[in-house]
């Protein structure tokens, strides 16, 4: 496994220099900034990423005002109480994408966030306080306790909320394989632990957040972006 400095230099050479690469680094919010985000915005972003999964992202973006209206601002306590009649109404709403399983996931994830709020004071506090050096553990929580939040859907949700995170995109996985961290797309607990340990090692070396290491890895191969 190469040092982060070596990977950074290779990525910078491919992207036109260090300044150009630095400009590609994603924004990361502090714990205090994450904690200040209301829980309805966490549910809204979960929902956005779930509906975008396997779908044209631009269509969801164009329809998003309709989603906000249909789910009345994504207040978790309200969405957790959606009745079967409410679900039927949403399935007839032409202003959203009428996918039954994904619509039901809003109710399920609202209940998940309500549970987190009871346990931690707010769902935002739970996400804000989760340590970056166990990001794999946070993904496991989303998979086990959330609805339709496994794989890259949960990863994109956290990235777009500003939580420090890595993305297991095709380019990042290819880079991890090239670095000898894994030998194929990671799915087992052992492989996912190896990924986390690699990111932790690079973070200790360079002092950068996981999100920057992830983007640098994606840019370090000829196909990376």
Secondary structure, DSSP 8 states (H G I E B T S, - for coil): ---HHHHHHHHHHHHTSHHHHHTT------HHHHHTS-HHHHHHHHHHHHHHTTS-HHHHHHHHHHHHHHTGGG-HHHHTT--HHHHHHHHT-TTS---HHHHHHHHHHHHHHHHHHHHHSSHHHHHHHS-GGGHHHHHHHHHHHSSS--HHHHHHHHHHHT-------HHHHHHHHHTTS-SSS--SHHHHHHHHHHHHHHHHHH---HHHHHHHHHHSSTT--
